[in-house]
Amino acid sequence: MKIDLRQALQQQILVGDGAMGTYLYNMGFPVGISYEELNLLHPDVIENVHREYVQAGAQLVETNTFSANADKLSKYGLEGKVEEINRAGVRIARQAAGEAAYVVGAVGPIRAGRRKNILIDYLQDCFEEQFRALLAEGVDGILLETFYDVEEMKIALEKLRELSDLPVICQFAVEAGGTTMDGFTLEEAFKIIEDAGADVIGFNCHTGPRGILNSVEKIQGFYHLPVSVFPNAGIPDYVDGKYMYMTSPEYFGECAIKFANMGVKLIGGCCGTTPAHVEAMAKALVGYVPNAEGTVQVKESSNLGASASKSAAAEPPAGTTGGPSIVDLVKQRHTVIVELDPPRDLDITKFMKGAAALKEAKVDALTLADNSLAVTRMSNMALGNKVKEETGLRPLIHIACRDRNLIGTQSHLMGFDALDIDHVLAVTGDPARFGDLPGSSSVYDLTSFEIIRMIKQLNEGIAFSGKPLKQKANFIIGAAFNPNVKYLDKAVQRLEKKIEAGADYIMTQPVYDPALIERIYESTKHLDIPIFIGIMPLASGRNAEYLHNEVPGIQLSDEVRKRMAGLEGEVGRKMGVEIAKELLDTAMPRFNGIYFMTPFMFYEMSVTLTSYVWEKAAVLHSPV
């Protein structure tokens, strides 16, 4: 007979199950239906998923009831079936788990998207109805998961404590390595929830193992109750019309040991994980003995150290607004674009300091993403204009199809024209559900192909509606290219369609393999527009493993991973710069366009690499 779940979580490491929603999606159940209703419509399917996880080694199973509250079910006209769906969910999970695994009732938030206007009484009523149904069917505990709002979790937990003394696991969804939670520090948030009666507190969803490892590090030293973690299988990629998670089960097995070494007591998986991921974790933890390998790592420092000296022989003109476009420049000489992410808060001090340093390093344009990874950042239009006005550096602004409808997109572009910002990069944009406001909508009125055509239309003096404008815009339009794919020829064919739509230049995703740079050159040399090769220097060994295992399409060689292994802080960044220089050695004889992506606002790395470009360019172009 199993011991009480609360006791088990104190005494041993338990392996949790993996995703339900994304697993059902990959089985063919479409987005837009109530997966919780499948407890009634297809109980055999749900039971088989639970059983697969138990057979893979899961010792704790979550019921398929994450959104089974009256508020969420009302979208499907199912608000009258809260009790029926929740009780069925428990019975199905119990049937699959038998005596092999604990069954916990999964309960998700209602205030998705920070809907603070929802009345507390309403929240309490919705949670109570769901809790009563789960408790009536005899769960071993309750799992409150994917909560972004500390107050809402406290409301749910306090209501549950009025009804039951069963073990409660509380999991926050935070940004990778985040130090704040809904306006609270992690320490404050954890204290609030612990005082409200939680038995276990941890993290799930929103990020992969690396991000959650960073978050667990942040709570070391002030939190001593059991910790739970259920990371996503990295960042999803859009492949052949479907969202796919690419992080391997083997990586999850490696990370399970790291989590265990940090004292985590419950280790499972969230979006994108499968029975194979759970099996890898369960096998890795068989006979687990704690060791020091996974203990708290040294935090990154903000100083890179001395940058490479600039060559007096290479004095390219600084990137400035007006004058030749980057397309004109790259046809004549090597040209450098540097990406610097807008901040996630209101403090732009470091960003502007970085922009000034890059201006001094003579970069040709500063590129600003448009809420990349669907994480809310400061407006790149406002910040780009500030950079232009205060430094004279040319801004190159990304425009995502995700956030604006046709009206908003044209209005946005008209604003760029008024500000004399004429270099843009058209991108699809990561879906909102994967970002920090998962309750927000992804618009996608336009595809990346269509937005390129529509911007070209503005250049002809024609509005999106087809009506003539009083003057023409003058946008230089970039398109994104991901060469980190299995079939490069198909990616090039897609790229050719973007060129047909009107793209003036191409910016690639980061490349880490010199051989791939050579393949890109051979596969694209027939194209008549310039390509800027993307290079993002590695910041640490952990950063290298994250990119290799959790970011779609990026593969690091075994040699690079070995060189970066265990390196942190300044030492790690120096090695990352050296590896990036080796990539430049391959890229620069083949491509004039260089695109640096600055990791973690370490703009000194991009300054160093820009200086290296000018030194090497002077050698490449010097008379023999």
PyMOL commands that set and color helices and strands:
alter all, ss='L'
color gray80, all
select helices_A, chain A and resi 5-11+21-26+35-41+43-56+70-76+79-97+120-136+150-163+186-195+209-219+249-261+275-284+326-330+349-360+372-374+380-391+406-418+432-434+448-459+488-501+514-524+541-550+558-564+569-587+599-601+603-620
alter helices_A, ss='H'
color red, helices_A
select strands_A, chain A and resi 14-15+60-62+102-107+141-147+168-172+180-181+184-185+200-204+227-230+236-239+242-245+264-267+335-339+365-368+395-400+423-427+476-481+505-510+531-535+593-597
alter strands_A, ss='S'
color yellow, strands_A
deselect
rebuild
show_as cartoon
